[in-house]
């Protein structure tokens, strides 16, 4: 065997060893801190403007009210959700289930076509980390090289001042962000009450605010990119969801290899990559994109801007690192709308149509009527029979609703137990009541008689509920007697 053939497997093994662990952990399992150089370029400018729009929406939406209710509210403690001003209760859980299925199909389709475009451009974790907290870090501690020197330097008054300033600002920003996240759960008005009123009246709310703040501070001050590489399952799912036609941030190895240092006085007989390492220096997860697609890559495009800047300086075409597919790099194929993507699109369209139909036909008044358990029929005089029922009503409107109950398609009457002959349900609340359905004997033709109860809000019929009326056993007739 030639010596070169013995060396080649060793070199290949060393080259692929980066796949044995994530980029932010060394061979001993110790965390490697990422000092990401600040990106500069067209894509970074676009991401900056998108992040500004995100911040405006994030901090403004809790204050937006439609017809007296928040535009968005996700009160998991009360199982009370408001989306685009419409109230959803546990009774609407099937709509949430379908919405989640639709969202999953969308994620699969989007990832199959566009890779981790969402992660790099609009994911809240990436936006807050790269466009907010890391910029604060640059402003206080300096660029990546200055941060590295500061961390390696002994503790002096200057270092203590910079570190203390950064962490105080980080915690203050985390406190504000956590409060706004809490506003999406309990509402901005309820949050204002917690802030204004005595602490003793809102111990639980204050505790929640502090817990949220500590979590956000720990994530952006210490855990950082580990959220994307360790916690978030999306990076691991992309290996299953994507194929060779999916769009990714990719290095054109056919054009770039073999690498070599640049010397403008010497004619190059190498690839366009000059091994400047700028793509690695700006990466917020510490990877080398030239190694190929990796789970740590969030598609932030910082490496594209860095590489394009170098290509401009050495008068080479842009796009050595660019958005492309593996087939696009390997076979020079354009991005294609594959059969799998077509199937996902049809499925997603069908789910969206069904979801839209359910939302458009969703009732603002939702009621459930059940015959009182354990109760048989009651004899009313000589010719009438009654059954006792319970009713539960969810009012999804912003108005108090007095509901009247009427029988449909059958003789009889309804007697509501209580002082009022209507069931009043407060706005965005739930109500309950008990009532008798009284039927004359000649209207009962079976042991379980189907009946329909209509619910009226004034003159408007808001719902019709079908249930059963329990009557006496059908009397047995003598043999040979006609019924």
C-alpha positions in Angstrom: 0.0 0.0 0.0 1.3 3.4 -0.9 2.0 5.9 1.9 -0.5 8.4 0.4 -3.3 5.8 0.7 -2.6 5.4 4.4 -2.6 9.1 5.0 -5.8 9.9 3.1 -8.2 8.1 5.5 -6.6 9.9 8.4 -7.0 13.3 6.8 -10.6 12.5 5.8 -11.3 11.4 9.4 -9.8 14.6 10.8 -11.7 16.7 8.2 -15.1 15.1 9.2 -14.4 15.1 13.0 -16.3 18.4 13.4 -19.5 16.3 13.0 -18.8 14.4 16.2 -19.8 17.4 18.4 -21.4 20.8 18.0 -19.2 23.7 17.3 -19.6 25.4 20.7 -18.3 22.3 22.6 -14.7 21.1 22.5 -13.4 17.5 22.6 -13.5 17.5 26.4 -17.2 18.6 26.4 -16.4 22.1 27.7 -18.3 25.1 26.4 -16.5 27.2 23.8 -17.6 30.8 24.0 -18.5 32.4 20.6 -17.0 35.8 20.0 -18.9 36.7 16.8 -17.6 39.5 14.7 -20.2 42.1 13.8 -21.5 41.5 10.2 -21.6 44.3 7.7 -23.4 44.0 4.4 -26.6 44.2 2.4 -28.3 41.1 3.9 -27.4 42.3 7.4 -29.0 45.7 6.7 -32.1 43.9 5.5 -32.2 41.8 8.6 -31.8 45.0 10.7 -34.8 46.6 9.1 -36.9 43.4 9.6 -35.8 43.2 13.2 -36.9 46.8 13.8 -40.3 46.0 12.4 -40.5 43.0 14.7 -39.6 45.1 17.7 -42.3 47.7 16.8 -44.9 44.9 16.5 -43.8 43.1 19.7 -43.9 46.1 21.9 -47.0 47.7 20.3 -49.4 44.8 19.9 -50.3 44.4 23.7 -51.7 48.0 23.5 -53.9 47.3 20.5 -57.5 46.7 21.4 -60.4 45.9 19.0 -63.9 46.4 20.3 -62.6 46.6 23.9 -60.5 43.4 23.8 -56.8 42.9 23.1 -55.8 41.9 19.5 -53.9 39.0 20.9 -54.1 37.3 24.3 -52.9 33.8 25.3 -54.2 33.4 28.9 -53.3 29.7 29.5 -54.2 30.0 33.2 -57.9 30.7 32.3 -57.9 28.8 29.0 -58.9 32.1 27.4 -57.3 33.0 24.0 -57.9 36.0 21.8 -56.5 35.9 18.3 -57.1 38.9 16.0 -59.7 40.1 18.4 -61.8 36.9 18.4 -62.2 34.9 21.6 -61.5 31.2 21.8 -62.5 29.0 24.7 -61.8 25.3 25.5 -64.9 24.5 23.5 -62.9 25.6 20.4 -60.0 23.3 21.1 -60.6 21.3 17.9 -59.9 24.5 16.0 -56.7 24.9 17.8 -55.8 21.3 17.1 -56.4 21.8 13.4 -54.5 25.1 13.5 -51.5 23.3 15.0 -51.6 20.5 12.4 -51.8 23.3 9.7 -48.8 25.0 11.3 -46.8 21.8 11.4 -47.5 21.1 7.7 -46.5 24.7 6.9 -43.2 24.2 8.8 -42.5 21.0 6.9 -43.3 22.6 3.5 -41.4 25.8 4.3 -38.4 23.9 5.5 -38.4 21.5 2.6 -38.3 24.5 0.2 -36.4 27.2 2.1 -34.5 25.5 4.9 -34.0 27.6 8.0 -34.9 30.9 6.5 -37.3 31.4 9.4 -34.6 30.9 12.0 -32.2 33.4 10.5 -34.7 36.2 9.7 -37.7 36.2 11.9 -37.2 33.8 14.8 -37.6 35.8 18.1 -34.6 34.1 19.7 -32.3 35.1 16.8 -33.7 38.6 16.5 -33.4 39.3 20.2 -29.9 37.8 20.5 -28.3 39.1 17.3 -30.1 42.3 16.7 -30.6 43.5 20.3 -28.5 42.0 23.0 -25.4 41.4 20.9 -25.5 45.0 19.7 -25.7 46.1 23.3 -22.6 44.0 24.0 -20.8 45.6 21.1 -21.6 49.0 22.4 -20.4 48.3 26.0 -17.5 45.8 25.5 -16.4 46.5 22.0 -16.0 44.2 19.0 -15.3 40.5 19.1 -11.5 40.9 19.5 -11.9 43.5 22.3 -14.4 41.2 24.1 -12.0 38.3 24.0 -9.2 40.4 25.4 -11.5 41.8 28.1 -12.5 38.3 29.2 -8.8 37.1 29.3 -7.6 40.3 31.2 -7.3 40.4 35.0 -10.1 42.0 37.0 -9.5 45.7 37.1 -11.8 48.7 37.8 -12.4 49.1 34.1 -13.3 45.5 33.5 -15.6 45.4 36.5 -17.4 48.6 35.3 -17.9 47.2 31.8 -19.1 43.8 33.0 -21.4 45.3 35.6 -22.8 47.7 33.1 -23.5 45.0 30.5 -25.2 42.7 32.9 -27.3 45.5 34.5 -28.4 46.6 31.1 -29.0 43.0 30.0 -31.2 42.3 33.1 -33.1 45.6 32.6 -33.8 44.8 29.0 -34.8 41.2 29.9 -37.1 42.6 32.6 -38.9 44.8 30.0 -39.1 42.0 27.5 -40.4 39.5 30.1 -43.1 42.0 31.1 -44.3 42.4 27.5 -44.4 38.6 27.1 -46.4 38.5 30.3 -48.7 41.1 28.8 -49.5 38.7 26.0 -50.7 36.2 28.7 -52.6 38.3 31.2 -53.2 41.5 29.2 -51.5 44.9 29.3 -54.2 46.3 31.6 -53.8 43.5 34.1 -50.0 44.0 34.0 -50.5 47.7 34.6 -52.6 46.9 37.7 -49.8 44.7 39.0 -47.3 47.5 38.5 -49.4 50.3 40.0 -51.1 48.6 42.9 -49.5 47.5 46.2 -47.1 44.5 45.9 -49.1 42.7 48.6 -52.1 42.4 46.3 -50.2 40.8 43.4 -47.6 38.5 45.0 -48.2 35.9 42.3 -47.9 38.4 39.4 -44.7 39.9 40.8 -43.2 36.4 41.3 -44.1 35.6 37.7 -42.5 38.8 36.4 -39.3 38.1 38.3 -39.1 34.4 37.1 -39.7 35.5 33.4 -37.0 38.2 33.8 -34.4 35.8 35.2 -35.1 33.3 32.5 -34.7 35.8 29.7 -31.6 37.3 31.3 -30.0 33.9 31.6 -30.8 33.0 28.0 -29.3 36.1 26.4 -26.4 36.7 28.9 -25.1 33.1 29.2 -27.0 30.4 27.2 -27.2 32.4 24.0 -26.7 30.3 20.8 -27.1 27.1 22.8 -30.9 27.6 22.6 -30.6 27.0 18.9 -28.0 24.2 18.9 -29.1 22.3 22.0 -32.7 23.1 23.0 -34.6 23.9 19.8 -35.5 20.7 18.0 -35.9 22.5 14.7 -32.2 22.2 13.9 -32.3 18.4 14.3 -35.6 18.1 12.3 -34.1 19.9 9.3 -32.0 16.8 8.5 -35.3 14.9 8.1 -37.4 17.7 6.5 -34.9 18.9 3.9 -33.5 17.2 0.8 -30.9 18.1 -1.8 -33.3 20.6 -3.4 -33.9 22.6 -0.3 -32.6 26.1 -0.2 -29.8 26.6 2.4 -26.9 28.9 3.1 -24.2 27.0 1.1 -20.5 27.2 0.2 -19.8 26.6 -3.5 -17.0 24.0 -3.0 -16.7 23.5 -6.7 -15.7 27.1 -7.2 -13.9 27.6 -3.9 -11.7 24.5 -3.7 -8.8 24.0 -3.4 -8.3 26.9 -0.9 -5.2 29.0 -0.7 -3.9 32.3 0.6 -4.3 35.3 -1.7 -1.3 37.1 -3.3 -2.1 39.6 -5.9 1.4 39.4 -7.3 1.1 35.6 -8.0 -1.2 34.0 -10.6 -3.6 31.7 -8.7 -4.1 28.2 -9.8 -6.5 27.5 -6.9 -10.1 28.0 -6.1 -11.7 31.4 -5.2 -11.7 30.7 -1.4 -8.6 32.4 0.1 -9.0 30.8 3.5 -9.5 34.2 5.2 -11.8 32.7 7.9 -14.1 35.7 7.8 -17.1 33.4 7.4 -16.2 31.7 10.6 -15.4 34.9 12.5 -18.9 36.3 11.9 -20.9 33.1 12.6 -23.0 33.4 15.7 -22.9 29.7 16.3 -19.2 29.3 15.6 -19.3 26.9 12.6 -17.3 26.8 9.4 -19.9 26.9 6.6 -17.3 25.4 4.2 -17.8 22.1 6.0 -21.3 21.8 4.5 -24.8 21.9 5.9 -24.8 21.6 9.8 -27.5 21.6 12.4 -25.9 24.6 14.1 -26.4 26.8 11.1 -29.5 29.1 11.6 -29.3 30.6 8.1 -28.5 34.1 9.4 -26.5 35.0 6.2 -23.7 36.7 8.1 -21.2 34.5 6.3 -22.6 35.5 2.9 -22.0 39.2 3.7 -18.5 38.5 5.0 -17.5 36.4 2.0 -19.0 38.9 -0.5 -17.0 41.7 1.0 -13.8 39.7 0.5 -14.7 38.8 -3.0 -15.2 42.4 -3.9 -11.7 43.2 -2.5 -10.0 40.6 -4.6 -12.1 41.3 -7.7 -13.8 37.9 -7.8 -17.6 37.2 -8.5 -19.9 37.4 -5.5 -21.8 34.4 -4.3 -19.0 32.0 -3.2 -21.3 31.5 -0.2 -24.9 32.1 -1.1 -28.5 30.8 -0.9 -28.5 27.6 -3.0 -29.4 23.9 -2.8 -27.0 21.0 -2.7 -28.1 20.0 -6.2 -27.6 23.6 -7.2 -24.0 23.5 -6.0 -23.2 20.0 -7.1 -25.0 19.8 -10.4 -25.6 23.5 -11.2 -29.3 22.9 -11.0 -31.7 25.8 -10.2 -34.1 25.6 -7.2 -37.0 23.4 -8.2 -40.6 23.0 -7.0 -40.4 19.2 -6.3 -43.2 16.7 -6.2 -42.9 16.5 -2.4 -43.3 20.2 -2.1 -46.3 20.1 -4.5 -48.0 17.4 -2.3 -47.3 19.5 0.9 -48.8 22.6 -0.8 -52.0 20.8 -1.8 -52.3 19.4 1.8 -51.6 22.8 3.3 -54.1 24.5 1.1 -56.8 21.9 2.0 -56.1 22.4 5.7 -56.3 26.2 5.3 -59.6 26.0 3.6 -61.0 23.8 6.4 -59.6 26.1 9.1 -61.0 29.2 7.3 -64.4 27.5 7.1 -64.4 26.6 10.8 -63.4 30.1 11.8 -66.0 31.8 9.6 -68.8 29.5 10.9 -67.7 29.6 14.5 -70.5 30.6 16.9 -70.2 33.5 19.3 -72.5 31.8 21.7 -71.7 28.2 22.5 -74.0 26.1 24.7 -74.1 22.6 26.1 -77.4 21.1 27.4 -77.4 17.8 29.4 -80.2 16.1 31.2 -79.4 16.1 34.9 -77.6 12.9 35.8 -79.4 10.4 38.0 -82.8 12.1 37.5 -85.8 10.3 35.9 -88.8 11.9 34.4 -91.3 13.7 36.7 -95.1 13.3 36.4 -96.8 16.7 36.0 -100.5 16.3 36.8 -102.5 13.8 34.8 -101.2 14.5 31.3 -97.7 16.1 31.4 -94.2 14.9 32.1 -91.1 16.9 32.8 -87.3 16.4 32.6 -84.6 18.5 34.4 -81.7 19.8 32.4 -78.5 21.7 33.0 -77.1 24.2 30.5 -73.6 25.7 30.3 -73.1 28.7 28.0 -69.8 30.3 26.8 -70.3 33.9 25.7 -67.5 34.9 23.2 -68.8 38.4 22.6 -68.0 41.6 24.5 -71.7 42.1 25.5 -73.8 40.6 28.3 -76.2 38.2 26.7 -79.7 37.3 28.2 -80.7 33.9 26.6 -84.3 32.8 26.3 -85.0 29.1 25.7 -87.8 27.8 23.4 -88.8 24.4 22.2 -88.8 23.8 18.4 -91.1 21.4 16.5 -92.9 20.0 19.5 -95.7 21.1 21.9 -94.5 21.9 25.4 -92.8 24.6 27.5 -89.5 25.4 29.2 -89.4 26.5 32.9 -86.2 28.1 34.0 -85.4 27.7 37.7 -84.8 31.0 39.3 -86.2 34.5 39.5 -85.5 35.4 35.8 -86.9 33.7 32.7 -83.6 34.1 30.9 -80.0 32.9 31.5 -77.7 35.9 31.6 -74.1 35.4 30.6 -71.6 38.2 31.1 -69.4 39.4 28.4 -66.5 37.0 27.5 -67.6 34.8 30.3 -69.4 31.6 31.0 -72.8 31.0 32.6 -74.9 28.1 33.7 -78.5 27.4 34.5 -81.1 24.7 35.3 -84.5 24.3 33.6 -87.4 21.9 33.2 -88.8 20.8 29.8 -92.5 20.0 30.2 -94.2 18.0 27.5 -97.8 16.8 27.3 -98.3 13.1 27.2 -99.6 13.0 23.6 -96.3 14.5 22.4 -94.2 11.6 23.8 -93.9 8.7 21.4 -90.8 7.0 22.6 -88.8 6.2 25.7 -86.2 8.7 24.5 -87.9 11.4 22.6 -85.6 13.7 20.5 -86.2 17.4 21.1 -84.7 20.6 19.9 -84.1 23.6 22.1 -83.5 27.0 20.5 -81.5 29.8 22.1 -82.6 33.4 21.5 -80.8 36.6 22.2 -83.7 38.9 21.9 -85.2 38.1 18.5 -82.0 36.6 17.2 -81.8 32.8 17.2 -78.1 32.1 18.1 -78.1 28.3 18.4 -80.2 25.2 18.3 -79.3 22.2 20.5 -80.6 18.7 20.1 -81.1 16.5 23.1 -83.3 13.7 24.4 -86.4 13.7 26.6 -86.8 10.7 28.9 -90.4 9.5 29.0 -92.2 6.6 30.7 -91.8 3.1 29.3 -94.1 2.3 26.3 -97.1 0.5 27.8 -97.4 -3.2 26.9 -100.5 -4.1 24.9 -102.4 -7.5 25.0 -101.3 -10.0 22.4 -103.1 -9.5 19.1 -104.2 -6.0 20.0 -103.4 -3.4 17.4 -101.4 -0.4 18.5 
